[in-house]
């Protein structure tokens, strides 16, 4: 049986490659001691965006711009991305990445926390939402995600297993506790159908089912897409 490393190398050859703008964005993020999204998950984001022909997208956590470039690379050519980032320095890295890739006019970059920004975004107005931020906050974002996604829209969550630490029942890490609660609430959410793809870097994908309303009360939000 081939070793895991050999399989990883084989799959790398099948994956859609990074372009120069993406490689540069990841390098700058690494220099800033961030944990930029790698090409394995990035290629999956691009595939999902292409699969549904995403036009309106939101990401929570810019990651220095790499994740946004992956999403825009697979989305409809007319697609726009709303990128929410609380750290001004990280946001500046992302803005540089968008400019270098020639997509700055397709990105609305908002400096702020997701808990303050998401309530202002439109109901049912988004094809795809990516969570790539502090998992301790995810349970507070779930109701907004459900409200914002159109029927058939996708929720994507990077590293939903916290590198495998969610399986440690003794962990008191706020990120682990937040993810456990988030997973439990997604499982009870009637309008979402989640699935976690296992692997060295896991990714959660949940589809917003047409015709299924959330049973959880949510506040109506106003604002443009």
Buried (B, 14 or more C-beta within 10 A) or exposed (E): EEEEEEEEEEEEEEBBEBEEBBEBBBEBBEEBEBEBBBBBBBBBBBEBBBEBEBBBBBBBBBBBBBBBBBBBBBBBEEBBBBBBBBBEEBBBBBBBBBBBBEBEEBBEBBBEBBBEBBBEBBBEBBBBBBBBBBBBBBBBBBBBBBBBBBEEBBBBBBBBBBEEEBEEEEBEBEBBBBBBBBBEBBEEBEBBEBEBEEEEBBBBBBBBBEEBEBEBEBEEBEEEB
